[in-house]
Amino acid sequence: MSMRDTPLWTWHVIAGLIILVLLGLHMGIMHLSGVLHFDAMSPAGDSPVDWANVAYRAKMIFFTLSYIVLLGAGLFHGLYGLKNILFELGPPAGLRSAISALLLLLGVGLFALGTWAAFTARTVALAASSM
């Protein structure tokens, strides 16, 4: 690893820790709510995936922002890891640049799409609750 890659590797590790925390919270709310007593996150029934419960959480800015942060961390962690795996194969410099550019464009595009979807879900939930 070159000195130029050290900050990216540090962000890769930080992204992994963010994934651990936020995905752990997601798993607790969605799959262990009865055991962990997260019943307040599912006020409309037993299943956390019932539309009323999903809409209830979608109205909370915390969930919208946590989904976006989880998306960004997951994309960076996964695509940076994939880039490192591909670079281990020893491609020529031109191909390395193309791989980096392609993964960057893919990551930015997927992040934009996911961010749009998270805010759209929040908007739909807020509009549905005002009817």
C-alpha angles and dihedrals in degrees: 000000000000125000088251090062096049096088090047091050090050090052089047090057092044090050089052091053092048089051090050093053100040096040089047089053090047092050091048094051098040103036109016102036093123093050096042094038096238088148091132088070091060105042096153101061150320100295119070089208095059108119093244091055093044090050091047091055093040090060090059113089089211091066094044092051094042090053090051093048090047090049093050093046092046094048094047094044094047099041094044089050091049090049091053092048091050092046089053086068088067103237119183119268094260092053091046089056091047092049091050092048093046093049091046092052091045092050095047092046094049091045091052091048093048093046090050090049093050093051092043091053089051091049092049092048092049092047092048092051093052093056 
